[in-house]
Amino acid sequence: MTVRGTVIERDGATYRVRTEEGELRAVLRGRTKRDTPKVVVGDLVELEPEAGGSLYGITGVGPRRTLLERRVPEGRGARPVAANIDEVFVVTATRDPAPIPQLIDRLLVVAEANGIPAALILNKTDLDPGDQLAARYRAAGYAVYPTAARTGAGIDALRSALASRTSVVTGPSGAGKSSLLNAVQPGLGLRVGEISRKIRRGANTTVGAVMVPLDGGGYLVDTPGFSEVGLWGIEPRELASCFPEMRPLIGHCRYGDCRHVSEPGCAIREAAAAGTVAPERLESYRLLLAETESEPREWE
């Protein structure tokens, strides 16, 4: 009898799979191990019971809608981290600590480079409403969720956004992510913290991912090292397309190979001068461009 489910954690050679029948433990069968890509959390898999034991065998892996990848330790090539993620939520405090727009932009670009929709959570709005920051990212095309974990403001809207979806919540230290997650679902922040500590242990688990079920349906994917994901693999000429407000302007510069740095007739620089593209976003683009241009190519 074939059972279908979602991989929520990998523990060595064994996978935890959530199914309608409950949580099952599974291993890759020989043929599947040879003929399919590496199975990661978020993968939709088919299982069959193993003879004479409590384990199931993974006999098939469904198509992936999205795939989050990171650089291998040697610096070249890709390693899958999580599949079928619906959205990345970047959380930042509006005060204490002060937001770092260039870090926000980096995390948003990581999501864009991996083909995953992204949104911004502005936490601690009871200390500062963060109106300018919210306006900047809404103008760039992102949904913005103002929240205050201490007062509960905005929590219902965020809980609804997370429900019935598979989401990654990431952000800098001090942004209040744990408090925010505990406000969304009491105990969730503690659970995610425990998972993070667990998967940071061990020589071969520099970056792991675990899916935590939400009471309202859906999953939260805990992915330590998210900022190490994705950006390394993008070609410098494709970086501007990871800024939603810049996409419509690509191809309208005077020169076809415009880098949008100092070239005359650059449509993106002109938009920044006119205020339709935030100058701070253009500066983030330039810094990330310099980083991507300094990365070794696959053949080097």
C-alpha positions as CSV (number, residue, x, y, z in Angstrom):
1,M,0.0,0.0,0.0
2,T,1.4,3.4,-1.0
3,V,1.3,6.2,1.5
4,R,2.0,9.9,0.6
5,G,3.5,12.4,2.9
6,T,5.8,15.4,3.5
7,V,9.4,15.1,4.7
8,I,9.8,17.2,7.9
9,E,13.3,16.2,9.0
10,R,16.3,14.2,8.1
11,D,18.2,12.3,10.8
12,G,21.2,10.6,9.3
13,A,19.8,8.0,6.8
14,T,16.3,8.2,8.2
15,Y,13.6,10.7,7.4
16,R,10.6,11.8,9.4
17,V,7.6,12.0,7.1
18,R,4.2,13.5,8.1
19,T,1.2,11.6,6.5
20,E,-2.5,11.4,7.0
21,E,-1.9,8.2,9.0
22,G,0.5,10.1,11.3
23,E,4.3,10.5,11.5
24,L,6.3,7.7,9.9
25,R,10.0,7.0,9.7
26,A,11.4,6.1,6.3
27,V,14.6,5.3,4.4
28,L,15.5,5.6,0.8
29,R,15.1,2.4,-1.2
30,G,18.0,1.4,-3.4
31,R,16.5,2.4,-6.7
32,T,15.1,5.7,-5.4
33,K,18.5,6.4,-3.8
34,R,20.2,6.0,-7.1
35,D,17.7,7.6,-9.5
36,T,16.3,10.7,-7.6
37,P,17.8,13.9,-6.4
38,K,18.7,14.3,-2.8
39,V,15.6,14.2,-0.6
40,V,15.2,17.3,1.6
41,V,12.6,18.6,4.0
42,G,9.5,19.8,2.1
43,D,9.7,17.1,-0.5
44,L,6.4,15.2,-1.2
45,V,7.2,11.5,-1.1
46,E,5.6,8.1,-1.7
47,L,6.2,5.4,0.9
48,E,5.7,1.7,1.1
49,P,6.2,-0.4,4.2
50,E,9.4,-2.2,4.6
51,A,9.2,-6.0,5.2
52,G,9.4,-7.1,8.8
53,G,10.0,-3.7,10.4
54,S,8.5,-0.4,11.4
55,L,10.3,1.6,8.7
56,Y,8.9,2.6,5.4
57,G,10.8,2.9,2.1
58,I,10.7,6.1,0.0
59,T,9.7,4.9,-3.4
60,G,9.2,8.2,-5.2
61,V,9.6,11.9,-4.9
62,G,7.1,14.4,-6.4
63,P,7.9,17.4,-8.5
64,R,9.2,20.5,-6.6
65,R,7.6,23.9,-6.9
66,T,10.5,25.7,-5.4
67,L,14.0,24.7,-4.1
68,L,16.2,26.4,-1.6
69,E,19.9,25.7,-2.2
70,R,23.2,26.6,-0.6
71,R,26.8,26.5,-1.5
72,V,28.7,23.3,-0.8
73,P,31.5,23.6,1.8
74,E,34.2,23.6,-0.9
75,G,32.7,26.8,-2.4
76,R,31.4,25.5,-5.7
77,G,28.2,23.7,-6.6
78,A,24.8,23.6,-4.9
79,R,23.3,21.5,-2.2
80,P,19.5,21.4,-1.7
81,V,18.2,22.6,1.7
82,A,14.4,22.6,1.5
83,A,11.7,22.1,-1.2
84,N,8.3,23.5,-1.9
85,I,8.6,26.6,0.2
86,D,5.7,29.1,-0.4
87,E,7.2,32.3,1.1
88,V,10.2,33.7,2.9
89,F,9.4,36.2,5.7
90,V,12.3,38.5,6.6
91,V,11.8,39.9,10.1
92,T,13.5,43.1,11.4
93,A,13.1,45.3,14.4
94,T,12.2,48.9,13.8
95,R,14.2,49.9,16.8
96,D,16.5,48.2,19.4
97,P,18.4,47.2,17.4
98,A,18.1,49.6,14.5
99,P,17.2,48.0,11.2
100,I,20.0,47.4,8.7
101,P,18.4,47.9,5.3
102,Q,21.3,46.4,3.4
103,L,20.9,43.1,5.4
104,I,17.2,43.2,4.7
105,D,17.9,43.6,1.0
106,R,20.3,40.8,1.1
107,L,17.9,38.3,2.6
108,L,15.1,39.4,0.2
109,V,17.5,38.9,-2.8
110,V,18.4,35.4,-1.5
111,A,14.7,34.6,-1.7
112,E,14.3,36.1,-5.1
113,A,17.4,34.3,-6.4
114,N,15.8,31.0,-5.4
115,G,12.5,31.9,-7.0
116,I,10.6,32.1,-3.7
117,P,8.2,34.9,-2.9
118,A,9.2,37.1,0.0
119,A,7.6,39.5,2.5
120,L,8.9,41.8,5.3
121,I,7.9,41.7,9.0
122,L,8.5,44.9,10.9
123,N,8.6,44.0,14.5
124,K,8.7,46.2,17.6
125,T,6.4,48.8,16.0
126,D,5.3,49.7,19.6
127,L,8.8,51.3,19.9
128,D,8.8,52.9,16.4
129,P,6.2,52.5,13.7
130,G,8.8,52.2,11.0
131,D,6.7,54.0,8.5
132,Q,9.5,55.0,6.2
133,L,10.9,51.5,6.1
134,A,7.4,50.1,5.4
135,A,6.9,52.6,2.6
136,R,10.2,51.8,1.0
137,Y,9.5,48.1,0.7
138,R,5.9,48.4,-0.2
139,A,7.0,50.6,-3.1
140,A,9.5,47.9,-4.1
141,G,6.5,45.5,-4.3
142,Y,6.7,43.6,-1.0
143,A,3.9,42.8,1.4
144,V,4.8,44.4,4.8
145,Y,3.5,43.1,8.1
146,P,3.9,45.6,11.0
147,T,3.9,43.7,14.4
148,A,4.6,44.1,18.0
149,A,5.1,40.9,19.8
150,R,4.9,42.6,23.2
151,T,1.5,44.1,22.6
152,G,0.1,41.6,20.1
153,A,-0.4,44.2,17.4
154,G,-0.4,42.7,13.9
155,I,-0.1,39.1,15.2
156,D,-3.5,38.0,13.8
157,A,-2.6,39.2,10.3
158,L,0.8,37.4,10.5
159,R,-0.8,34.2,11.8
160,S,-3.2,34.3,8.8
161,A,-0.4,34.8,6.4
162,L,1.5,31.8,7.8
163,A,-1.6,29.5,7.9
164,S,-1.8,26.6,5.4
165,R,1.5,27.6,3.9
166,T,5.1,26.4,4.1
167,S,7.1,29.5,5.2
168,V,10.7,30.4,6.2
169,V,11.0,33.1,8.8
170,T,14.5,34.6,9.0
171,G,16.2,37.8,10.1
172,P,19.1,39.3,12.1
173,S,19.8,38.6,15.8
174,G,17.8,40.8,18.1
175,A,14.9,41.3,15.7
176,G,12.6,39.5,18.1
177,K,11.9,36.4,16.0
178,S,11.4,34.0,18.9
179,S,9.0,36.4,20.7
180,L,7.2,36.9,17.5
181,L,6.8,33.2,16.9
182,N,5.7,32.6,20.4
183,A,3.0,35.3,19.9
184,V,1.8,33.5,16.7
185,Q,1.8,30.1,18.4
186,P,2.9,29.8,22.1
187,G,5.9,27.5,22.3
188,L,6.8,27.7,18.7
189,G,9.8,30.0,19.2
190,L,11.2,27.7,21.9
191,R,10.7,24.7,19.6
192,V,12.5,26.4,16.7
193,G,15.3,27.3,19.0
194,E,15.7,23.7,20.1
195,I,15.8,22.6,16.5
196,S,18.4,25.2,15.6
197,R,20.7,24.0,18.4
198,K,20.2,20.4,17.4
199,I,21.0,20.8,13.7
200,R,24.0,23.0,14.4
201,R,25.6,20.1,16.2
202,G,27.7,17.6,14.3
203,A,30.4,17.9,11.7
204,N,28.2,17.4,8.7
205,T,25.2,19.6,9.6
206,T,26.5,23.1,8.9
207,V,23.1,24.0,7.5
208,G,20.1,21.8,8.1
209,A,16.3,22.4,7.9
210,V,13.4,21.1,9.9
211,M,9.7,21.7,9.3
212,V,7.6,22.5,12.3
213,P,3.8,22.0,11.9
214,L,1.6,25.0,12.8
215,D,-1.7,24.7,14.7
216,G,-3.4,26.7,12.0
217,G,-2.2,24.5,9.2
218,G,1.0,24.7,7.2
219,Y,4.6,24.6,8.4
220,L,7.4,26.8,9.6
221,V,10.8,25.8,8.1
222,D,13.7,26.5,10.4
223,T,16.8,27.0,8.2
224,P,19.9,28.1,10.1
225,G,22.4,29.9,7.9
226,F,19.8,31.2,5.6
227,S,22.0,34.2,4.5
228,E,24.5,31.6,3.1
229,V,21.8,30.3,0.8
230,G,21.3,31.2,-2.8
231,L,23.1,34.5,-3.5
232,W,26.4,32.9,-4.4
233,G,24.9,31.2,-7.5
234,I,23.5,34.2,-9.3
235,E,25.1,35.7,-12.3
236,P,26.0,39.4,-11.8
237,R,24.0,40.4,-14.9
238,E,20.9,38.7,-13.3
239,L,21.1,40.5,-10.0
240,A,18.9,43.5,-10.9
241,S,16.1,41.1,-11.7
242,C,16.1,40.1,-8.0
243,F,14.9,43.7,-7.1
244,P,11.2,43.7,-8.1
245,E,11.1,47.5,-8.6
246,M,14.1,47.3,-11.0
247,R,12.7,44.5,-13.2
248,P,10.5,46.7,-15.4
249,L,13.5,48.9,-16.1
250,I,15.8,46.2,-17.3
251,G,16.4,46.5,-21.0
252,H,15.7,50.2,-21.1
253,C,19.2,51.4,-20.4
254,R,21.3,53.0,-23.2
255,Y,23.7,50.1,-23.2
256,G,22.6,46.5,-23.3
257,D,25.3,45.4,-20.9
258,C,24.6,48.1,-18.4
259,R,25.7,47.2,-14.8
260,H,23.6,50.1,-13.4
261,V,26.7,51.5,-11.5
262,S,28.1,54.5,-13.4
263,E,27.1,54.0,-17.0
264,P,25.4,57.0,-18.8
265,G,21.8,56.5,-19.8
266,C,21.0,53.9,-17.1
267,A,17.3,53.7,-16.6
268,I,17.6,52.3,-13.0
269,R,20.0,55.1,-11.9
270,E,17.6,57.6,-13.5
271,A,14.7,56.1,-11.6
272,A,16.7,56.3,-8.3
273,A,17.4,59.9,-9.0
274,A,13.7,60.5,-9.6
275,G,12.8,58.7,-6.4
276,T,10.8,55.8,-8.1
277,V,13.6,53.4,-7.0
278,A,14.8,54.0,-3.5
279,P,18.5,55.2,-3.5
280,E,19.2,52.9,-0.6
281,R,18.0,49.9,-2.6
282,L,20.3,50.9,-5.5
283,E,23.2,51.1,-3.0
284,S,22.4,47.6,-1.8
285,Y,22.3,46.4,-5.4
286,R,25.8,47.9,-6.0
287,L,27.2,46.2,-2.9
288,L,25.7,42.9,-3.8
289,L,26.9,43.3,-7.4
290,A,30.5,43.7,-6.2
291,E,30.1,40.6,-4.1
292,T,28.7,38.5,-7.0
293,E,31.4,39.8,-9.4
294,S,34.1,38.7,-6.9
295,E,32.8,35.1,-6.6
296,P,34.7,32.4,-8.4
297,R,32.9,31.0,-11.5
298,E,32.0,27.3,-11.5
299,W,34.9,26.5,-14.0
300,E,37.6,28.4,-12.0
